[in-house]
Amino acid sequence: MAEAKTTKQITIYDIAREAKVSPSTVSRVLTNSANVRPEKRDRVMAVVNKYNFKPNPLAKGLSDTRSGVIGILAADVRNPFYSAVYVACENAALERGYRVILCCSLEDKDREVEQLNILKSQRVDAIIQIGGRVDDVMTDLSFAKEAKQISANVPIVTNGKIDSVPCYRVTINAIEASKLLTEHLIGLGHKKIALVGGRLDVISTYEKYITFRNILKQNGIPFKKEYIVEGGYNHDAGYAGIKKLLALKERPTAIIAINDFSAAGVMRGLTEAGLKIPGDMSVVSYDNTYITDLLVPKLSSIDYDYDTFGKKLVDSAIDASLKKDVPTLQTVTPHLVLRESSGPCTK
């Protein structure tokens, strides 16, 4: 039998009218709900097959408040950390039968708010925000106002925080991560340790910085302000940072880079200066992305168990949208992966 011809786009309302059922019944049939009598299901599917109807998963909200879609807003997927988290989230969502929509703010604050509202307009079941303004030590009041309005209808899950806004947090234990790296280098005999990259107005970076200072103090090691080189979270920040440190009269013997991306810039600068890693200077970092195995030597880095991290973010988002009890705060415990870039202090 030939497919029926139609001059307009068929909707679930058209199917409901022809099958003599309600639009909500059509929606339940299309989502394989068990709460539909067989005779109604057969009538609906007969019409669906007649018009070769292909439902738009985002349009299901017209008759069903659930879309089966999770919105993900990342600060910058060019950064391997955000790429790794996104992939883990998408895999976790697919395992639960959900799709994802990705938006990337590229660190643009206005674009970030715009994209949050776009995701809301797309009728996503929940929003996961990774990075951006949720990383601020002090939450921007205008952003909080926008986020609060959205969270009234769409659950927000974040790896940071939004002060005064009801949301669900899945955070990395930055204090433990900093402790692992700092104590690792001290255990290798390093006392001249520098931090490269990152900004102290970002909460995770600030927590790492404070922990670093505290551990130095606990071990009787003087803190040197000139060993703290703020910057961004990319290769250029690491490269610029190591250039400043190499210009010092008393150079550090070890570098903690804010992430693998910036560590690549640090290692490039050291190589250009003719210094050996780790013979002349050890380098370690956070994030343990694919970059660690591409560098020479391979990079020691803090791992966040991305599969678990992504699953916690997604499960929180889906369960919150289903009105289930979800912890308001969960943490991911990091661990140190040792490779070739860190070694005993030789000076």
Secondary structure, DSSP 8 states (H G I E B T S, - for coil): ------SS---HHHHHHHHTS-HHHHHHHHTT-S-S-HHHHHHHHHHHHHTT----TTGGGGT-S--SEEEEEES-TTSHHHHHHHHHHHHHHHHTT-EEEEEE-TT-HHHHHHHHHHHHHTT-SEEEEESGGGGBSS--HHHHHHHHHHHTTS-EEESS--TTS--EEEEE-HHHHHHHHHHHHHHTT---EEEES--TTBHHHHHHHHHHHHHHHHTT----GGGEE---SSHHHHHHHHHHHHTSSS--SEEEESSHHHHHHHHHHHHHTT--TTTT-EEEEES--THHHHSSS--EEEE--HHHHHHHHHHHHHHHHTT----SEEEE--EEE--SS------
